[in-house]
Amino acid sequence: MPSPVFDESRRRLLRGRVRAAALRPPWSLADRFTDLCTRCGACVGACPEAILHAGDGGFPEVDFRHGECSFCAACADACPEPVFDRTNHRPWTLVAAIGPSCLTARRVVCRSCGDACPESAIRFALEPNGVARPALDTSACTGCGACLSACPVGAVTIGTPSEASHAA
């Protein structure tokens, strides 16, 4: 019996959840993920950071509210299916974006995201008569999510570079 086709965007629309697509584990083949993944949960159980969970339809999703991805590749190593491609140097093309709800936009001193960033991709630029504002170096950002869980107001999001440029 052929496996049913899983249309993630249609499922979100029918459930009234018009939100960004789920974040899949690093090195996963995004364009073929739902076709290849059997939803066995091996990657979820293997993640030492506990940021993977069974999401919509039982497919694994990354949830950065629980921490950051260390890119240890335990999820890819545990998967029995050809869902992951570790030949890519970058685990994914995700980057952070800092939105307008950032505390610094309200002249509140906060550097939580910059302090949490292991790649030092978030720097702070002083403004005349103001508070230092965050500036993200997207070429240095790995999309690990450390800054997202550190932000006290949820101003940081993780997405593709095109989504990040629209959020900023």
Secondary structure, 3 states (H helix, E strand, C coil): CCCCCCCHHHHHHHCCCCCCCCCCCCCECHHHHHHHCCCCCHHHHHCCCCCEEECHHHCEEECHHHCCCCCCCHHHHHCCCCCECCCCCCCCCCEEEECCCCHHHHCCCCCHHHHHCCCCCEEEECCCCCCCEEEECCCCCCCCCHHHHHCCCCCEEEECHHHHHHHC
